[in-house]
Amino acid sequence: MTIEFCCPYCTVAIEVADQAAGSLGRCPRCAAKITIPRPAALGPPPASSLPLSSPPEVLGPEASPPKTLPPETSPPATPDGLPTPVAAVPLPVVSTAAPSSPLRQRLRRRRRVAWVVPAVFMLILVGVVSWLAWQLNASGSLTGELAAVELDDVDLEPVVVPRDLFALPAKVRDEALQRLREQPLPLVSERMQVQFRGSEEGLVVSVARGVNTRWYRVDVRGHGRLAQFLDHEAAPLRVRQSQSLAQAAADFLTDFHRSTEKPASAAAITAYRDRLGLTALVRGLGFEVVAVVGANIYPCVYEEADGTLYFLLPPGVKQFTLKGRSQGERSAAFPGQFTVKVRQAAPVRPKVPAAAPPAKDAAADSPRG
């Protein structure tokens, strides 16, 4: 179908395809910009109008419009006394869109693919991260219950602090270790007995329970979220423990070597029981947690390779709290807190009086020799 209308400026009749309705164009005669009307706005044609005749020859832009022929040989003139229209000429449509072509279509498709692929990748990545986060938290946060077993006695392997860890002159290190090899140093208290002994490999550290304590073994792998935390954070926690151990080992051998000339105080040597001895006997997690029984705080005294923890607590404890250890102004590196329930208890062995009263934890421990 076509649309027929007259130019509002020069009144020439124009015929265009109906797809151009509402577009901007230029008059083929006067070149004026006009809006192509929509079919509904044109209204029905006059009853006396007839199909447009063939266009007369146009001599030029200044030529006068051709005269109409007598009624008996030519169609009636256009209404309103308009000159006979020229043949309908398709009106060029002014469009801001670039003409489409196979090349442009291919480029457009490539541009769509260029941003669709990263968008899909990002959606997949977000989905994977969300799933992992959900899996990590599926078993709960770092709170809950852990199981412990009360034991009368255990056989724990001593731990060796290697010679290379002592940042000291070789002479100072070797003389101190040789002296400890000949005469081991026991640090005894009511809670525990820690011994330092020299060897070819380095400093051997061992621990035994005191007369007023029993062993409590805590299974940390029984809690899924804690097991995941241990797997992910074991290395960073172990770094902190290793750094503290190296510094404590160097300080201890230095002070112990000087004690040959000037005896060290009992309190100074006893401080190395916790700072050096217990630090050597644990790993990353054991270094960062404590057991709380009432108002008393007990350090972890041993940690196995799989993370199993050992504490020395009073006999008959049925429940205690496991939480992070605060060190000075530094907040606890372990963010969790668990209620530990002793689900099994071995019979309590009758307490045997000690041959000599043990020294108190505060400062009564004294080195031998």
N, C-alpha and C positions, 0 to 999 in steps of 0.2 A: 504494500500500500504506500501511497505518497501523501504528502501534506501540501496543499496549495494555499498560498497567501500572497499579499501584495506588500512591497517594501513601503514602510511608512514615510520614507523620504522622497523617493522618486516614483512611487506607485507602480513599479514594474511588477508583473506577476512572476512568482517564484514557485518552483515545485521541488521538493526535497523528499528523501525517504523518511518514513515515519520514525525510524530509529534516532533521527536527529532532533526530535521534539525536545524543547527546553534548552538546547545548546546555543552557544554564541556562534555567529557567522558574519560574513560580509556580503553585502548586496553585489551581485555580478555586474550591475550597471554603475551605481554611484559609490560603491566600495564602503558604504556606511556600515558600522557594526550594528547588528540587529539580533534580537532573540527570536529564535524559531518558535512559534506558538505551538501549543499542544492541540491535538485534534478537537478536544472538547471545547476549547476557547474560540475556535474558528466559527462555530455555528453552522447551520445548514446553508448550502449555496442558494442563491436566488433562483426562483422557479424558471425564469426566462434565460438563465445562463446555459450556455452550451459548451461542449468541450473546446478547449483552446485550439485555435487554428494554427497552422504552420507559421513560424515566425517569418516576417518579411525581411528582406535584406537590409541590414543595418549598414549605412554608409560611413558612419563615424559618430563620435560623441556629440558633434554639433548638429548632426542631421535632424531635421524636424520629424516628428512622429508621422508615420504614414497615415494617409486619409482612409477612412472606411469606404468600402464599395457600396453601391446601391443595395437596398434591402433585398431585392430579388436575386442578387448574385453573391451576397456575402452574409455571413452571420451577423447578428446584431452587435452593436458596440458594447463594450464593458459598461456595467452600471456606473452611475455617477459621472458619466462623461469621460471616463478614463480612456486613454489611447489603447489601441489594440495591443495586447501583451505580446511580447516576444516569446519564443519557445522557452519552456521551462528549462532552466539550467541548474544542475545539482549544486547546492550551496556548499562551499567549503566550510567545514566546521572547525572552529578554533578550539583546540583542546590543549590542556597543560600536561597531559600524560604523554610519555614518550611512546612512539609507535612500537607495538609488540613485534617481536621477531623470535625465531627459534633460538638464536644466540642469547638474547636477553632472558628468555624463559629458562634456558639452561643455567645462566648465571644466577637467576633468582632462586632456582632449585638448589644450587650449590651453596648460596648464602644461607638458605634455610637449614641445610644439612650442617653447615659450619657451626651454628649455635645450638642445634638440636642435640648433636653428639655430646658436647660438654655438659649440657643440661641433664641429659640422661645419666651421664657418668656421675654427676654430683648427686642426683637422686639416689643412685645405687650406693654411693659412698655414705650418704647420710643414713640410708637404711641399714647398712652394715654396722656403722658406728652405734646407731641406736640399738641394734640387736645385741651387740657386744656389751653395751652398757646395761641392757636389761638382763643379760645372762650374768653379768658381774654382780648385780644386785638381787638376782633371783633368790638367792639363799639367805638374804637378809643383810643387815649392816654389821658392823664390828661390835655387836652386843649379843648377849644370849647366855647360854649355859655351856660349861665344859665339864668333863668328867676327870676325876683324879683318883688315884689309888694310894692309900697309906701303906708304907712298907717299913718293915723293921730294919732291914739292912739291904744295901745294894752294892754291887761290885762295878764301880765306874773306872774306866781307863784314865790314867793320868794324862795330862796334856803337856806337851813340850813347847816351850817358847824358844824358837831357833836362835842360834848364835848371831845370825845375820841381822836379826831384828834389833839388837842392841847397838845403838848409834854411839859407840864409845871407842876409845883407843883400844887396840887389841890387847895391850898389856893389862889395862884396868879390867877389861871384860874377862880375860882368861884367869887372872889371879882371883877375882871374885867367884867365878864359877868353880874353880878348883877348891877354894875354901868351902863352898857349899857342897861340893862333892864329898869332901872328907867329913864334914859335919853339917848335915841338913838342918834347916831352920824350921822348927814347928811353931805355928801361931795357933794357940789353943784358947778356946772360949767355951762358954756354956752352950752355945749354938752349934759350933762347928770346930773342926780341926783341919787347918790348912798347912801343908808342908811345901817348902821350897828346897829342891835338891839339885845340885849341879850334875852335869853329865857331858859326854863328848858332843852330844847334839845341841845342848843348850841348857835351859832352866826347866826342870821337871816340876810341875805343880799337881798336887793331889789334894783330895778333900774327903773327909769322913764326918759323920754326924757327931754332935756333942751329946753330953749326958742328958740334956733336957729337951732334945728334939727328936723328930722322926722324919723319915723321907716321905715326900709327897710328889708323885709323878703325875704330870698333867699331859693329857693327849690333846694337842692343838689341832691335829689333823681330823679330829672328829667333827669339827665345825667347818662347813664348806666355805663360808666367806672368809674365815680366818686362814684356812689353807690357801685360798687364792691370794690373800694379802701376803702370806709368807712366800709364795712362789714369785710374786711380782716385786716385792720390796726386800727380799733377802739380801741382795747384793748391796744396795745403798746402806742398809742397816749394818751389814758386816764391815763396810768401810769405816763407819764411825767407831765400831768396836776395835778394829785393827789400829786406827790412829791413837785411840786412848791407850791401847795395850803397848804400843811402841814407846810412847812417852813415859808411861809408868815403869816399863822395864829398864829404860836408860836411867831414870831417876833412882830406882831401887838399887841397881848395881853400883851406882856412884856413891850413894849413901852407905851401902854395905861395905864398899871398899874403904871408905874413909873411917868406918868404925874400927878398923884395925889400929888406927892411931888415936882416935877419940871415940869411945863407945857412944853409940847413938841411943837416944832415949827410947824407952819401951813404946811410948805412944807413937813416935815417928815410924818405927818399924812395923807396929801393928796396923797402921793405916794402909800399908801395902797389902794386907790380907784381902781387903775389898778392892782396892784400886788396881792391884796387879793380879793377885790370885784369882779372885772371882771373875775378873775381866778375861783372864786367860781360859777359864773353865767354861765360858759360855760363847755363844755366837751372836749373830745380829739381834734376834728376837729376845733372847735371854738377857742381853745387855740393856734392853729398853723397857723391861717389865718388872713389876714387883708384885708380891702377894700382900694383901692387907687383911689382918685378922684383928678385929676390934679396932683399937687405936694404934696397933703395932704394924710396922712395915718391915717386910722381909725380902731381901734380894734373891734373885734366882742364882743358884749355886752351881748348876750344871745344865748343859744343853747338848743333846745328841745331834747327829748330822741331819736327822729328819725333822728336827724342831721340837722333839719331846723335851719338856722342861722338868727340872727337879728343884724342889724347895725343901728347906729344913724348917719345920714348924713344930709347935708344941704337940704332944700326943693327943689324939682324940678329936682333932679338928674335923668338923663335919661339913663346913662350908667356909669359903673365903673369897675375896675379890681379887681378880687379876686385872691390872690396869697399867698404863704407861708410867714410866719413872721420870719425874722432873729433875733436871740437873741445873741448879742455880737459877739464873734468869731465863734459861732456855726452856721452852715448853716441851712437854713430852712428845717424843717422836712417834710413839705408838698411840693412835687415836682411839683405840677400842677400850671397852670395859666389859668384863665377863664375870658371871657368878660361877665359881667352881664348886661343884658338889662332889664330896668324897663318896663314891658309890660302893666301894669295897674297902674294907679295913682289915688288915691282918691283926691277929691278937697282939696286944701290947705286952712287950717283954718287961718283966719287973726291973725297976731301976736298980742298978748296982752302984753302991757308993764308990766314989772316986778315991784313989789312994791319997790324993792331995786335992784340996779345994781348987777348982779351976779359976782362972783369972776372969774378971768381968770384961764385957765387950768394949767398954769405954776406953780404958787405957791400961788394963792390968796384964795384958799379954806381954811376955818378954821373950826375946830370942835366946836360943841356947848358945852358950859359949860366948 
